[in-house]
């Protein structure tokens, strides 16, 4: 599973808000909701977020092994 917990930390570090991402950078609210719930998002959005936050992909998401037994 891909989780985006690091994204919210990075957004806070950069002094941005979700409102600013929506209003100024045109990231849709639905994509932010998907990120909040660790759901499928477009790689285009991940690329845009990396550019906006001036970071690498591993700075905003990480892979966590599924707990299937």
Buried (B, 14 or more C-beta within 10 A) or exposed (E): EEEBEBBEEBBEEEEBEBEBBBEEEEBEEEBBEBBEEBEEBEEEBBEBBBEBBEBEEEBBBBEEEEEEE
